[in-house]
Amino acid sequence: MPETGMLLSGLGDFAITEDACAKINLALHVTGQRPDGFHLLEMLVTFARHGDRLGFAAADADDFTLSGQFADVLADDPGTNLVLKARDLLREAAGGTPPVRIHLEKNLPVASGIGGGSADAAATLRGLVRLWDVALPADIIAALALKLGADVPMCLKSAPLIARGIGEEIETADALPSFAMVLANPLKGVSTPEVFRRLATKNNPPLVLIKAPHWMEAIRATRNDLEPPARELVPEIAEISNMLTAEGALFTRMSGSGATCFGIFETPVAALRAAERLHAARPGWYFQATETFAGGA
């Protein structure tokens, strides 16, 4: 029996479920590069309530199924799926575990700058620790997360934070408020290595959050250093950013290495109406109204 399959049903019959929330880079400063090639980053990160969802249940044999808007992309090459890698890594660290049935509801675009795969891997670690009752120390779980990818430790937290290094040095951002937001993606892939290669400089000023009456002012004073080279590669990033602004976004920026952009709106209702109008204007693109989590929640 193949390990991976498509499934139309939801997660109602799974004993344990986990949300894999979209990771939003409110700011991303590239401050250097290590000798091993990894770039040094300083990031202000938050997480949206919208994301992928995963279900976990005991089984007679390992099984992995997919559903959701973007399931077909992963179904074409399941070997690259971080969910399976996270399962196998935790199983090895735990010294062997029973078979498990995992279902991934893939609602986020793949390789789009909002940490979908990393969030799925982190949710898999959280869900299987619960299902298997794994008694590993938190630092071991964090090390497994970093082994899966630089974004996975952040997604393991799934709360507003500041990350440094390659993403593994994390501190909470408890004062960060919730934002009404629209996520927008033209569904065109962006090569992260190519974005970094096109950076004009890799030693940019660090992340400094200025003291301001409103968080929006502090965020405006930051950057995403990856946005200019990403716009060169995918001109639609500039177009979709302009569309968000035209719909009333108070602030727009690209997240991560793209191509997803976010627009911050005054209210959740304003974000929802903007997403509806944007979808009507570009039905082949991805638009999603959501809200982010507040720090300290």
MIDOSE-1310 file (N, C-alpha, C; in nm, 2 decimals, decimal comma, always signed):
residues 297
mpet	+0,08/-0,12/+0,00/+0,00/+0,00/+0,00/+0,09/+0,12/+0,00; +0,07/+0,22/-0,09/+0,15/+0,34/-0,09/+0,13/+0,42/+0,04; +0,24/+0,48/+0,08/+0,23/+0,56/+0,21/+0,16/+0,69/+0,19; +0,16/+0,74/+0,07/+0,09/+0,87/+0,05/-0,03/+0,86/-0,04
gmll	-0,14/+0,93/+0,00/-0,26/+0,92/-0,08/-0,34/+1,05/-0,07; -0,43/+1,07/-0,16/-0,52/+1,19/-0,15/-0,65/+1,15/-0,07; -0,70/+1,24/+0,00/-0,82/+1,22/+0,08/-0,91/+1,34/+0,08; -1,04/+1,32/+0,07/-1,13/+1,43/+0,06/-1,19/+1,47/+0,19
sglg	-1,19/+1,37/+0,29/-1,25/+1,40/+0,42/-1,16/+1,49/+0,50; -1,22/+1,54/+0,61/-1,15/+1,63/+0,70/-1,08/+1,55/+0,81; -1,07/+1,62/+0,93/-0,99/+1,57/+1,04/-1,07/+1,52/+1,16; -1,20/+1,50/+1,13/-1,29/+1,47/+1,24/-1,26/+1,34/+1,31
dfai	-1,20/+1,24/+1,24/-1,18/+1,11/+1,29/-1,04/+1,09/+1,35; -0,97/+1,20/+1,37/-0,83/+1,19/+1,42/-0,83/+1,22/+1,57; -0,76/+1,14/+1,65/-0,76/+1,16/+1,79/-0,69/+1,30/+1,83; -0,59/+1,33/+1,76/-0,51/+1,45/+1,79/-0,50/+1,54/+1,66
teda	-0,52/+1,67/+1,67/-0,51/+1,76/+1,56/-0,41/+1,87/+1,61; -0,35/+1,93/+1,51/-0,26/+2,04/+1,53/-0,27/+2,14/+1,42; -0,27/+2,27/+1,45/-0,27/+2,38/+1,35/-0,12/+2,41/+1,31; -0,10/+2,43/+1,19/+0,03/+2,47/+1,13/+0,01/+2,61/+1,08
caki	+0,03/+2,71/+1,17/-0,01/+2,85/+1,13/+0,10/+2,91/+1,04; +0,05/+2,99/+0,95/+0,14/+3,07/+0,86/+0,23/+3,16/+0,93; +0,36/+3,15/+0,90/+0,46/+3,24/+0,97/+0,48/+3,36/+0,88; +0,46/+3,48/+0,95/+0,47/+3,61/+0,88/+0,59/+3,68/+0,92
nlal	+0,69/+3,71/+0,83/+0,80/+3,79/+0,86/+0,76/+3,94/+0,85; +0,73/+4,00/+0,96/+0,70/+4,15/+0,96/+0,83/+4,23/+0,92; +0,94/+4,17/+0,96/+1,07/+4,23/+0,92/+1,17/+4,12/+0,91; +1,26/+4,14/+0,81/+1,37/+4,04/+0,79/+1,50/+4,12/+0,74
hvtg	+1,59/+4,13/+0,83/+1,72/+4,19/+0,81/+1,83/+4,09/+0,79; +1,90/+4,10/+0,67/+2,01/+4,01/+0,65/+2,14/+4,09/+0,70; +2,20/+4,03/+0,80/+2,31/+4,10/+0,86/+2,45/+4,04/+0,84; +2,46/+3,93/+0,77/+2,59/+3,87/+0,75/+2,58/+3,73/+0,69
qrpd	+2,69/+3,66/+0,68/+2,69/+3,53/+0,62/+2,80/+3,45/+0,69; +2,76/+3,33/+0,74/+2,86/+3,24/+0,81/+2,95/+3,17/+0,71; +3,07/+3,12/+0,75/+3,16/+3,05/+0,66/+3,10/+2,93/+0,59; +3,00/+2,87/+0,66/+2,93/+2,75/+0,59/+2,82/+2,79/+0,49
gfhl	+2,81/+2,92/+0,47/+2,71/+2,97/+0,37/+2,58/+3,02/+0,42; +2,54/+2,98/+0,54/+2,42/+3,02/+0,60/+2,42/+3,17/+0,63; +2,31/+3,23/+0,59/+2,30/+3,38/+0,61/+2,25/+3,41/+0,76; +2,31/+3,52/+0,81/+2,27/+3,56/+0,94/+2,15/+3,66/+0,93
leml	+2,05/+3,63/+1,01/+1,92/+3,71/+0,99/+1,88/+3,76/+1,13; +1,80/+3,87/+1,12/+1,73/+3,93/+1,24/+1,59/+3,95/+1,19; +1,49/+3,89/+1,26/+1,36/+3,89/+1,21/+1,26/+3,92/+1,32; +1,16/+4,00/+1,29/+1,04/+4,01/+1,37/+0,93/+3,93/+1,30
vtfa	+0,88/+3,83/+1,38/+0,79/+3,72/+1,32/+0,66/+3,72/+1,40; +0,55/+3,70/+1,33/+0,43/+3,67/+1,39/+0,36/+3,55/+1,32; +0,25/+3,51/+1,37/+0,18/+3,39/+1,31/+0,03/+3,42/+1,29; -0,02/+3,38/+1,18/-0,16/+3,40/+1,14/-0,24/+3,28/+1,19
rhgd	-0,37/+3,31/+1,21/-0,46/+3,21/+1,25/-0,49/+3,11/+1,14; -0,47/+3,16/+1,02/-0,49/+3,07/+0,90/-0,37/+2,98/+0,88; -0,39/+2,86/+0,83/-0,27/+2,78/+0,80/-0,32/+2,64/+0,76; -0,22/+2,55/+0,76/-0,25/+2,41/+0,74/-0,30/+2,34/+0,87
rlgf	-0,36/+2,22/+0,85/-0,40/+2,15/+0,97/-0,36/+2,00/+0,95; -0,32/+1,94/+1,07/-0,28/+1,80/+1,06/-0,35/+1,72/+1,17; -0,38/+1,59/+1,13/-0,44/+1,50/+1,22/-0,35/+1,38/+1,24; -0,35/+1,32/+1,36/-0,27/+1,21/+1,40/-0,35/+1,10/+1,47
aaad	-0,33/+0,97/+1,43/-0,40/+0,86/+1,49/-0,31/+0,74/+1,49; -0,33/+0,65/+1,58/-0,26/+0,52/+1,58/-0,31/+0,44/+1,46; -0,22/+0,36/+1,41/-0,25/+0,28/+1,29/-0,18/+0,15/+1,29; -0,22/+0,05/+1,20/-0,15/-0,07/+1,19/-0,02/-0,06/+1,11
addf	-0,02/+0,04/+1,02/+0,10/+0,07/+0,94/+0,11/+0,22/+0,92; +0,23/+0,28/+0,89/+0,24/+0,42/+0,86/+0,16/+0,45/+0,74; +0,09/+0,56/+0,75/+0,00/+0,61/+0,64/+0,00/+0,76/+0,64; +0,01/+0,82/+0,52/+0,01/+0,97/+0,51/-0,09/+1,01/+0,40
tlsg	-0,18/+1,09/+0,43/-0,28/+1,13/+0,33/-0,29/+1,29/+0,32; -0,34/+1,34/+0,21/-0,34/+1,48/+0,19/-0,48/+1,52/+0,14; -0,51/+1,65/+0,18/-0,63/+1,71/+0,12/-0,60/+1,86/+0,12; -0,69/+1,94/+0,07/-0,67/+2,09/+0,07/-0,64/+2,14/-0,06
qfad	-0,64/+2,28/-0,07/-0,62/+2,35/-0,20/-0,49/+2,32/-0,26; -0,38/+2,30/-0,18/-0,25/+2,28/-0,24/-0,19/+2,14/-0,22; -0,28/+2,05/-0,20/-0,24/+1,91/-0,17/-0,17/+1,85/-0,29; -0,21/+1,88/-0,41/-0,16/+1,81/-0,53/-0,01/+1,85/-0,55
vlad	+0,03/+1,96/-0,50/+0,17/+2,00/-0,52/+0,26/+1,90/-0,44; +0,22/+1,87/-0,32/+0,30/+1,78/-0,24/+0,28/+1,63/-0,28; +0,17/+1,60/-0,33/+0,14/+1,46/-0,37/+0,24/+1,42/-0,49; +0,28/+1,52/-0,57/+0,37/+1,49/-0,68/+0,51/+1,44/-0,63
dpgt	+0,55/+1,48/-0,51/+0,68/+1,44/-0,46/+0,68/+1,43/-0,31; +0,62/+1,33/-0,26/+0,60/+1,31/-0,11/+0,74/+1,30/-0,04; +0,84/+1,26/-0,11/+0,97/+1,24/-0,04/+1,03/+1,36/+0,01; +0,99/+1,48/-0,04/+1,04/+1,61/+0,00/+0,95/+1,67/+0,12
nlvl	+0,85/+1,60/+0,16/+0,76/+1,65/+0,26/+0,82/+1,65/+0,40; +0,83/+1,76/+0,46/+0,89/+1,77/+0,59/+0,81/+1,70/+0,70; +0,68/+1,68/+0,68/+0,60/+1,60/+0,77/+0,66/+1,46/+0,79; +0,69/+1,39/+0,68/+0,74/+1,26/+0,70/+0,88/+1,26/+0,76
kard	+0,96/+1,36/+0,72/+1,09/+1,37/+0,78/+1,09/+1,40/+0,93; +0,99/+1,48/+0,97/+0,97/+1,51/+1,12/+0,93/+1,38/+1,19; +0,84/+1,31/+1,13/+0,79/+1,18/+1,19/+0,91/+1,09/+1,21; +0,99/+1,07/+1,11/+1,10/+0,97/+1,11/+1,21/+1,02/+1,21
llre	+1,23/+1,15/+1,21/+1,34/+1,20/+1,30/+1,30/+1,19/+1,45; +1,17/+1,22/+1,48/+1,12/+1,20/+1,62/+1,12/+1,05/+1,66; +1,08/+0,97/+1,57/+1,08/+0,82/+1,59/+1,21/+0,77/+1,63; +1,31/+0,82/+1,55/+1,45/+0,77/+1,58/+1,50/+0,82/+1,72
aagg	+1,47/+0,95/+1,75/+1,51/+1,01/+1,87/+1,44/+0,94/+1,99; +1,32/+0,90/+1,97/+1,24/+0,83/+2,08/+1,28/+0,69/+2,10; +1,36/+0,63/+2,01/+1,40/+0,49/+2,02/+1,30/+0,40/+1,97; +1,22/+0,44/+1,87/+1,12/+0,35/+1,81/+0,98/+0,38/+1,86
tppv	+0,89/+0,39/+1,77/+0,75/+0,42/+1,81/+0,65/+0,34/+1,72; +0,52/+0,33/+1,76/+0,43/+0,26/+1,69/+0,39/+0,33/+1,55; +0,33/+0,26/+1,46/+0,29/+0,32/+1,33/+0,19/+0,43/+1,36; +0,18/+0,52/+1,26/+0,09/+0,64/+1,28/+0,03/+0,67/+1,15
rihl	-0,10/+0,71/+1,16/-0,17/+0,77/+1,04/-0,17/+0,92/+1,05; -0,12/+0,99/+0,95/-0,11/+1,13/+0,95/-0,19/+1,19/+0,83; -0,27/+1,29/+0,86/-0,33/+1,36/+0,75/-0,30/+1,51/+0,75; -0,26/+1,56/+0,63/-0,23/+1,70/+0,62/-0,33/+1,77/+0,53
eknl	-0,40/+1,87/+0,58/-0,49/+1,95/+0,51/-0,40/+2,07/+0,46; -0,37/+2,07/+0,34/-0,27/+2,17/+0,29/-0,34/+2,29/+0,23; -0,35/+2,40/+0,32/-0,43/+2,52/+0,28/-0,33/+2,63/+0,24; -0,20/+2,62/+0,27/-0,11/+2,73/+0,24/-0,03/+2,70/+0,11
pvas	-0,01/+2,80/+0,03/+0,08/+2,78/-0,09/+0,21/+2,72/-0,05; +0,27/+2,64/-0,14/+0,40/+2,57/-0,11/+0,51/+2,67/-0,15; +0,62/+2,67/-0,07/+0,74/+2,75/-0,10/+0,70/+2,89/-0,13; +0,63/+2,96/-0,04/+0,57/+3,09/-0,07/+0,62/+3,20/+0,03
gigg	+0,71/+3,17/+0,12/+0,76/+3,27/+0,21/+0,68/+3,28/+0,34; +0,59/+3,19/+0,37/+0,52/+3,20/+0,49/+0,53/+3,07/+0,58; +0,64/+3,00/+0,55/+0,67/+2,89/+0,64/+0,58/+2,77/+0,64; +0,51/+2,74/+0,53/+0,41/+2,63/+0,53/+0,47/+2,50/+0,57
gsad	+0,58/+2,46/+0,50/+0,65/+2,33/+0,52/+0,71/+2,32/+0,66; +0,77/+2,43/+0,70/+0,83/+2,44/+0,84/+0,72/+2,43/+0,94; +0,61/+2,50/+0,92/+0,50/+2,49/+1,02/+0,44/+2,35/+1,02; +0,43/+2,28/+0,91/+0,38/+2,14/+0,91/+0,48/+2,05/+0,99
aaat	+0,61/+2,07/+0,97/+0,71/+1,99/+1,04/+0,69/+2,01/+1,19; +0,68/+2,14/+1,23/+0,67/+2,17/+1,37/+0,54/+2,11/+1,43; +0,43/+2,12/+1,36/+0,30/+2,07/+1,40/+0,31/+1,92/+1,42; +0,39/+1,85/+1,33/+0,41/+1,71/+1,34/+0,48/+1,67/+1,46
lrgl	+0,59/+1,75/+1,49/+0,66/+1,72/+1,62/+0,57/+1,74/+1,74; +0,49/+1,84/+1,74/+0,40/+1,87/+1,86/+0,29/+1,76/+1,87; +0,24/+1,72/+1,75/+0,13/+1,62/+1,75/+0,18/+1,48/+1,79; +0,29/+1,44/+1,74/+0,34/+1,31/+1,77/+0,40/+1,30/+1,91
vrlw	+0,45/+1,40/+1,96/+0,49/+1,40/+2,10/+0,37/+1,37/+2,19; +0,26/+1,43/+2,15/+0,13/+1,40/+2,23/+0,08/+1,26/+2,20; +0,08/+1,22/+2,08/+0,02/+1,09/+2,04/+0,10/+0,97/+2,10; +0,24/+0,99/+2,09/+0,33/+0,88/+2,13/+0,37/+0,90/+2,28
dval	+0,32/+1,01/+2,34/+0,36/+1,04/+2,48/+0,51/+1,03/+2,49; +0,58/+1,11/+2,41/+0,73/+1,11/+2,40/+0,78/+1,20/+2,52; +0,87/+1,14/+2,60/+0,92/+1,21/+2,71/+1,06/+1,26/+2,69; +1,08/+1,34/+2,58/+1,21/+1,40/+2,55/+1,22/+1,54/+2,60
padi	+1,34/+1,58/+2,65/+1,35/+1,72/+2,70/+1,32/+1,82/+2,59; +1,28/+1,94/+2,63/+1,24/+2,05/+2,54/+1,36/+2,08/+2,45; +1,48/+2,08/+2,50/+1,60/+2,12/+2,42/+1,63/+2,01/+2,31; +1,59/+1,89/+2,34/+1,61/+1,79/+2,24/+1,51/+1,81/+2,12
iaal	+1,39/+1,84/+2,16/+1,28/+1,86/+2,06/+1,32/+1,98/+1,98; +1,38/+2,09/+2,04/+1,42/+2,21/+1,97/+1,54/+2,17/+1,87; +1,63/+2,09/+1,92/+1,74/+2,05/+1,83/+1,69/+1,97/+1,71; +1,59/+1,88/+1,73/+1,52/+1,81/+1,61/+1,46/+1,91/+1,52
alkl	+1,39/+2,01/+1,57/+1,33/+2,12/+1,49/+1,43/+2,19/+1,40; +1,55/+2,23/+1,46/+1,65/+2,30/+1,39/+1,71/+2,21/+1,28; +1,72/+2,08/+1,31/+1,77/+1,98/+1,21/+1,68/+1,97/+1,09; +1,55/+2,00/+1,11/+1,46/+1,99/+1,00/+1,46/+2,12/+0,91
gadv	+1,51/+2,23/+0,97/+1,51/+2,35/+0,89/+1,52/+2,47/+0,99; +1,58/+2,58/+0,94/+1,60/+2,70/+1,02/+1,47/+2,77/+1,07; +1,36/+2,75/+0,99/+1,24/+2,81/+1,03/+1,16/+2,73/+1,13; +1,19/+2,60/+1,14/+1,11/+2,51/+1,22/+1,11/+2,54/+1,37
pmcl	+1,22/+2,58/+1,43/+1,22/+2,62/+1,57/+1,12/+2,74/+1,60; +1,11/+2,83/+1,51/+1,02/+2,94/+1,52/+0,88/+2,89/+1,51; +0,85/+2,80/+1,42/+0,72/+2,75/+1,40/+0,68/+2,66/+1,52; +0,78/+2,60/+1,58/+0,75/+2,52/+1,70/+0,69/+2,61/+1,81
ksap	+0,73/+2,73/+1,82/+0,68/+2,83/+1,91/+0,54/+2,88/+1,87; +0,53/+2,92/+1,74/+0,41/+2,97/+1,68/+0,35/+3,08/+1,76; +0,43/+3,17/+1,80/+0,39/+3,29/+1,88/+0,48/+3,41/+1,84; +0,43/+3,53/+1,85/+0,52/+3,65/+1,81/+0,66/+3,64/+1,88
liar	+0,76/+3,66/+1,79/+0,90/+3,65/+1,84/+0,99/+3,73/+1,76; +1,11/+3,74/+1,81/+1,23/+3,80/+1,74/+1,33/+3,68/+1,73; +1,38/+3,66/+1,61/+1,47/+3,55/+1,58/+1,60/+3,61/+1,52; +1,71/+3,55/+1,57/+1,84/+3,59/+1,52/+1,92/+3,47/+1,48
gige	+2,05/+3,49/+1,43/+2,13/+3,38/+1,39/+2,08/+3,33/+1,25; +2,06/+3,20/+1,24/+1,99/+3,15/+1,12/+1,85/+3,13/+1,15; +1,80/+3,17/+1,27/+1,66/+3,16/+1,31/+1,65/+3,08/+1,44; +1,76/+3,03/+1,49/+1,75/+2,95/+1,61/+1,76/+3,03/+1,74
eiet	+1,80/+3,15/+1,74/+1,81/+3,23/+1,86/+1,68/+3,31/+1,87; +1,60/+3,27/+1,97/+1,46/+3,32/+1,97/+1,43/+3,38/+2,10; +1,36/+3,50/+2,10/+1,31/+3,56/+2,22/+1,16/+3,60/+2,19; +1,08/+3,59/+2,28/+0,94/+3,62/+2,26/+0,92/+3,77/+2,24
adal	+0,81/+3,81/+2,17/+0,77/+3,95/+2,15/+0,63/+3,97/+2,21; +0,63/+3,97/+2,34/+0,50/+3,96/+2,41/+0,42/+4,09/+2,39; +0,48/+4,20/+2,35/+0,40/+4,32/+2,34/+0,34/+4,34/+2,20; +0,38/+4,25/+2,11/+0,33/+4,26/+1,97/+0,17/+4,24/+1,97
psfa	+0,10/+4,33/+1,91/-0,05/+4,31/+1,91/-0,09/+4,22/+1,79; -0,22/+4,19/+1,79/-0,28/+4,12/+1,68/-0,30/+4,22/+1,56; -0,29/+4,17/+1,44/-0,31/+4,25/+1,32/-0,42/+4,18/+1,23; -0,51/+4,26/+1,18/-0,60/+4,21/+1,07/-0,52/+4,22/+0,94
mvla	-0,52/+4,11/+0,87/-0,43/+4,10/+0,76/-0,49/+4,03/+0,64; -0,44/+4,06/+0,52/-0,46/+3,98/+0,40/-0,33/+3,92/+0,35; -0,33/+3,79/+0,33/-0,21/+3,73/+0,27/-0,24/+3,72/+0,12; -0,14/+3,75/+0,03/-0,16/+3,75/-0,11/-0,04/+3,69/-0,18
nplk	-0,07/+3,61/-0,28/+0,04/+3,54/-0,35/+0,00/+3,52/-0,49; +0,08/+3,55/-0,59/+0,05/+3,53/-0,73/+0,06/+3,39/-0,78; +0,10/+3,30/-0,68/+0,12/+3,16/-0,71/+0,23/+3,14/-0,82; +0,33/+3,22/-0,80/+0,46/+3,20/-0,88/+0,57/+3,17/-0,79
gvst	+0,65/+3,07/-0,82/+0,76/+3,03/-0,73/+0,87/+3,13/-0,73; +0,94/+3,14/-0,62/+1,06/+3,22/-0,61/+1,17/+3,13/-0,55; +1,28/+3,14/-0,62/+1,40/+3,06/-0,58/+1,47/+3,13/-0,46; +1,46/+3,08/-0,34/+1,53/+3,14/-0,23/+1,68/+3,15/-0,25
pevf	+1,75/+3,05/-0,30/+1,89/+3,07/-0,32/+1,92/+3,18/-0,42; +1,84/+3,20/-0,52/+1,86/+3,30/-0,62/+1,83/+3,44/-0,56; +1,73/+3,45/-0,47/+1,70/+3,58/-0,40/+1,82/+3,62/-0,32; +1,88/+3,53/-0,24/+2,00/+3,56/-0,16/+2,12/+3,59/-0,25
rrla	+2,13/+3,52/-0,37/+2,24/+3,55/-0,46/+2,24/+3,69/-0,51; +2,12/+3,74/-0,53/+2,10/+3,88/-0,59/+2,10/+3,99/-0,49; +2,12/+3,96/-0,36/+2,13/+4,06/-0,26/+2,25/+4,16/-0,29; +2,22/+4,28/-0,29/+2,33/+4,38/-0,32/+2,44/+4,38/-0,21
tknn	+2,40/+4,36/-0,08/+2,49/+4,35/+0,03/+2,43/+4,25/+0,13; +2,52/+4,17/+0,19/+2,48/+4,08/+0,29/+2,52/+4,12/+0,43; +2,57/+4,24/+0,45/+2,60/+4,29/+0,58/+2,52/+4,42/+0,60; +2,40/+4,41/+0,63/+2,31/+4,52/+0,64/+2,28/+4,56/+0,79
pplv	+2,23/+4,68/+0,82/+2,21/+4,71/+0,96/+2,12/+4,62/+1,03; +2,14/+4,60/+1,16/+2,06/+4,50/+1,24/+1,91/+4,55/+1,26; +1,83/+4,46/+1,31/+1,69/+4,49/+1,34/+1,69/+4,58/+1,47; +1,63/+4,70/+1,46/+1,61/+4,78/+1,58/+1,47/+4,82/+1,58
lika	+1,40/+4,79/+1,68/+1,26/+4,83/+1,70/+1,25/+4,96/+1,78; +1,22/+5,07/+1,70/+1,22/+5,20/+1,77/+1,10/+5,21/+1,86; +1,12/+5,29/+1,97/+1,01/+5,32/+2,06/+0,91/+5,42/+1,99; +0,79/+5,37/+1,97/+0,69/+5,46/+1,90/+0,56/+5,44/+1,97
phwm	+0,47/+5,53/+1,95/+0,33/+5,52/+2,01/+0,26/+5,40/+1,96; +0,28/+5,36/+1,83/+0,21/+5,25/+1,77/+0,31/+5,16/+1,71; +0,28/+5,03/+1,71/+0,36/+4,92/+1,66/+0,38/+4,94/+1,51; +0,28/+5,00/+1,44/+0,29/+5,02/+1,30/+0,41/+5,11/+1,26
eair	+0,43/+5,21/+1,34/+0,55/+5,30/+1,32/+0,68/+5,22/+1,33; +0,69/+5,14/+1,43/+0,81/+5,06/+1,45/+0,83/+4,96/+1,34; +0,73/+4,90/+1,29/+0,74/+4,81/+1,17/+0,78/+4,88/+1,05; +0,73/+5,00/+1,03/+0,76/+5,08/+0,91/+0,91/+5,11/+0,90
atrn	+0,97/+5,12/+1,02/+1,11/+5,16/+1,03/+1,20/+5,04/+1,01; +1,15/+4,92/+0,98/+1,23/+4,80/+0,96/+1,22/+4,77/+0,81; +1,28/+4,66/+0,77/+1,29/+4,62/+0,63/+1,27/+4,47/+0,61; +1,25/+4,43/+0,48/+1,27/+4,30/+0,44/+1,37/+4,31/+0,33
dlep	+1,50/+4,27/+0,36/+1,61/+4,29/+0,27/+1,59/+4,20/+0,15; +1,51/+4,10/+0,15/+1,49/+4,00/+0,04/+1,39/+4,05/-0,06; +1,31/+4,15/-0,02/+1,21/+4,20/-0,11/+1,26/+4,26/-0,25; +1,36/+4,35/-0,25/+1,40/+4,40/-0,37/+1,45/+4,29/-0,47
pare	+1,54/+4,20/-0,43/+1,58/+4,10/-0,53/+1,46/+4,00/-0,57; +1,37/+3,98/-0,48/+1,25/+3,89/-0,51/+1,17/+3,96/-0,62; +1,15/+4,10/-0,60/+1,07/+4,17/-0,70/+1,14/+4,17/-0,84; +1,27/+4,16/-0,85/+1,34/+4,15/-0,97/+1,30/+4,02/-1,04
lvpe	+1,29/+3,91/-0,96/+1,27/+3,78/-1,01/+1,12/+3,76/-1,05; +1,03/+3,81/-0,97/+0,89/+3,80/-0,99/+0,82/+3,94/-0,98; +0,80/+4,00/-1,10/+0,74/+4,13/-1,10/+0,60/+4,14/-1,04; +0,53/+4,03/-1,04/+0,40/+4,02/-0,98/+0,40/+4,06/-0,83
iaei	+0,51/+4,05/-0,76/+0,52/+4,08/-0,62/+0,49/+4,23/-0,61; +0,55/+4,31/-0,69/+0,52/+4,46/-0,69/+0,37/+4,48/-0,72; +0,32/+4,41/-0,82/+0,18/+4,43/-0,85/+0,08/+4,39/-0,74; +0,11/+4,28/-0,68/+0,02/+4,24/-0,57/+0,03/+4,33/-0,45
snml	+0,15/+4,38/-0,42/+0,16/+4,48/-0,31/+0,08/+4,60/-0,34; +0,09/+4,65/-0,47/+0,01/+4,77/-0,50/-0,14/+4,74/-0,49; -0,18/+4,62/-0,53/-0,32/+4,59/-0,52/-0,37/+4,59/-0,37; -0,29/+4,54/-0,28/-0,32/+4,55/-0,14/-0,34/+4,69/-0,09
taeg	-0,24/+4,78/-0,13/-0,25/+4,92/-0,09/-0,37/+4,98/-0,15; -0,41/+4,95/-0,27/-0,52/+5,01/-0,34/-0,65/+4,97/-0,27; -0,65/+4,86/-0,20/-0,77/+4,81/-0,13/-0,78/+4,86/+0,01; -0,68/+4,95/+0,05/-0,69/+5,01/+0,18/-0,59/+4,96/+0,29
alft	-0,50/+4,88/+0,25/-0,40/+4,83/+0,35/-0,32/+4,95/+0,41; -0,31/+4,94/+0,54/-0,23/+5,05/+0,61/-0,08/+5,03/+0,58; -0,04/+4,91/+0,56/+0,10/+4,88/+0,54/+0,11/+4,75/+0,46; +0,20/+4,74/+0,37/+0,23/+4,61/+0,29/+0,37/+4,58/+0,29
rmsg	+0,40/+4,45/+0,28/+0,54/+4,40/+0,27/+0,54/+4,26/+0,23; +0,65/+4,22/+0,17/+0,67/+4,07/+0,14/+0,71/+4,00/+0,26; +0,67/+3,88/+0,27/+0,71/+3,79/+0,38/+0,82/+3,70/+0,34; +0,92/+3,68/+0,42/+1,03/+3,59/+0,39/+1,09/+3,62/+0,26
sgat	+1,12/+3,51/+0,18/+1,18/+3,52/+0,05/+1,07/+3,53/-0,06; +0,94/+3,54/-0,02/+0,84/+3,55/-0,12/+0,78/+3,42/-0,17; +0,68/+3,44/-0,25/+0,63/+3,56/-0,31/+0,51/+3,61/-0,23; +0,47/+3,55/-0,12/+0,36/+3,60/-0,04/+0,39/+3,74/+0,02
cfgi	+0,29/+3,83/+0,00/+0,29/+3,96/+0,06/+0,17/+3,97/+0,16; +0,19/+4,06/+0,25/+0,08/+4,08/+0,35/+0,04/+4,23/+0,35; -0,09/+4,25/+0,37/-0,14/+4,38/+0,39/-0,20/+4,39/+0,53; -0,17/+4,49/+0,61/-0,23/+4,51/+0,74/-0,35/+4,61/+0,72
fetp	-0,46/+4,57/+0,78/-0,59/+4,65/+0,76/-0,64/+4,69/+0,90; -0,72/+4,79/+0,89/-0,77/+4,85/+1,01/-0,85/+4,76/+1,10; -0,94/+4,67/+1,03/-1,02/+4,58/+1,10/-1,03/+4,45/+1,03; -1,07/+4,34/+1,10/-1,09/+4,21/+1,03/-1,19/+4,22/+0,92
vaal	-1,30/+4,30/+0,94/-1,40/+4,31/+0,84/-1,34/+4,38/+0,71; -1,26/+4,48/+0,73/-1,20/+4,55/+0,62/-1,10/+4,45/+0,54; -1,03/+4,37/+0,62/-0,94/+4,27/+0,55/-1,02/+4,16/+0,47; -1,14/+4,12/+0,53/-1,22/+4,02/+0,46/-1,28/+4,08/+0,33
raae	-1,33/+4,20/+0,34/-1,38/+4,26/+0,22/-1,28/+4,28/+0,11; -1,16/+4,32/+0,15/-1,05/+4,34/+0,06/-1,01/+4,21/-0,01; -1,00/+4,10/+0,07/-0,97/+3,97/+0,01/-1,07/+3,93/-0,09; -1,20/+3,95/-0,06/-1,30/+3,91/-0,15/-1,29/+3,99/-0,28
rlha	-1,26/+4,12/-0,28/-1,25/+4,20/-0,40/-1,12/+4,16/-0,48; -1,02/+4,13/-0,41/-0,89/+4,09/-0,47/-0,91/+3,96/-0,54; -0,98/+3,87/-0,48/-1,00/+3,74/-0,54/-1,09/+3,75/-0,67; -1,18/+3,84/-0,66/-1,27/+3,86/-0,78/-1,19/+3,92/-0,89
arpg	-1,09/+4,01/-0,86/-1,01/+4,07/-0,96/-0,90/+3,97/-1,02; -0,85/+3,88/-0,94/-0,75/+3,79/-0,98/-0,79/+3,65/-0,92; -0,88/+3,58/-0,98/-0,93/+3,45/-0,93/-0,82/+3,34/-0,93; -0,72/+3,36/-1,01/-0,62/+3,26/-1,02/-0,50/+3,28/-0,91
wyfq	-0,51/+3,38/-0,84/-0,41/+3,41/-0,73/-0,47/+3,38/-0,60; -0,38/+3,38/-0,50/-0,42/+3,34/-0,36/-0,44/+3,46/-0,28; -0,56/+3,48/-0,22/-0,58/+3,59/-0,12/-0,66/+3,53/+0,00; -0,61/+3,56/+0,12/-0,67/+3,50/+0,24/-0,67/+3,61/+0,35
atet	-0,79/+3,64/+0,40/-0,80/+3,73/+0,51/-0,78/+3,65/+0,64; -0,71/+3,71/+0,73/-0,68/+3,64/+0,86/-0,65/+3,74/+0,97; -0,62/+3,69/+1,09/-0,57/+3,77/+1,19/-0,45/+3,71/+1,25; -0,36/+3,78/+1,30/-0,24/+3,73/+1,37/-0,26/+3,72/+1,52
fagg	-0,18/+3,63/+1,58/-0,19/+3,62/+1,73/-0,12/+3,73/+1,80; -0,17/+3,77/+1,91/-0,11/+3,88/+1,99/+0,00/+3,81/+2,08; +0,10/+3,89/+2,10/+0,21/+3,84/+2,19/+0,15/+3,82/+2,33; +0,21/+3,72/+2,40/+0,17/+3,69/+2,54/+0,03/+3,63/+2,56
a	-0,03/+3,59/+2,44/-0,17/+3,53/+2,45/-0,16/+3,38/+2,50
